[in-house]
Amino acid sequence: MNPKTAELWAKQDQHQGDRFRLFSAVAAAVDAKTVFYPGCYVDIAPSFVFGSVTYLDLDKRTPKFFADVDGVAEIIANHDGPDVHEVKFIHGDYAAGVDLPDEHFDLLVSLYAGFISEHCGRHLKVGGVLLVNPSHGDAAMASIDPRFELSGVVKSSQGGYGMSVKDLDTYLVPKKPQEITVDSLHKWGRGIGYTKSPFAYLFTRVV
Ligand SMILES: C[S@@+](CC[C@H](N)C(=O)[O-])C[C@H]1O[C@@H](n2cnc3c(N)ncnc32)[C@H](O)[C@@H]1O
């Protein structure tokens, strides 16, 4: 393995196994064969549990990381995942339009990387699932997007993750009454304060 690959992964995985635990919990709840992860940086944890993952990022360190195919495969092989691994990487800007088919993926991942649901939701199958955390406002963006319906929440406790589908109507309730629109979310560029704060949300694409 290229030493730089090892270094970048060690830094990414500083809370050791945290993302492995997250994606294992997601895989237990979502039957996904194909996954799209824009704004991934070097987080290859989805490949520990999902067979085919397409990663995308514009950071200049990421092409070299993913070009170390053997190194990346070695990191993945250290985890007890599916036998077939397809790891694809695109170096690019997801907001500029991505040359991937529409309605193609079973799972779209949006973690700390901006308005991915807005720009890349089209690549998710109808019936597919968006995993999104609230930090950059993308959970709020999905919550006002008619293509998406809240279908679960991801809760974290004591370093582990669990899914819940209970009382979903009690989530995404702003602490302060405010009008949430696409324009206001773009302007704020950050998440909304909600009365409940799970780690992330699952939205199903319904149209
Ligand atoms: C804070 S990091 C999060 C990385 C990873 N999702 C995680 O949770 O560990 C945000 C990443 O999103 C990428 N990013 C932000 N905007 C992007 C865009 N428009 N197109 C592609 N990548 C983008 C950045 O380059 C960076 O690697």
The ligand as an ORCA input file, in Angstrom:
! r2SCAN-3c Opt
* xyz 0 1
  C     -16.123     17.461      5.361
  S     -15.684     16.399      4.057
  C     -16.688     14.992      4.389
  C     -16.109     13.733      3.797
  C     -16.934     12.482      4.026
  N     -18.258     12.612      3.456
  C     -17.035     12.156      5.487
  O     -18.137     12.268      6.053
  O     -16.007     11.760      6.080
  C     -16.488     17.139      2.661
  C     -15.998     16.577      1.333
  O     -16.932     16.968      0.328
  C     -16.201     17.332     -0.817
  N     -17.046     18.225     -1.612
  C     -17.651     19.375     -1.202
  N     -18.332     19.932     -2.223
  C     -18.160     19.112     -3.284
  C     -18.614     19.156     -4.631
  N     -19.387     20.154     -5.076
  N     -18.277     18.149     -5.461
  C     -17.492     17.128     -5.014
  N     -17.030     17.031     -3.755
  C     -17.351     18.019     -2.900
  C     -14.938     17.974     -0.297
  O     -13.911     17.953     -1.276
  C     -14.635     17.101      0.917
  O     -13.786     16.030      0.582
*
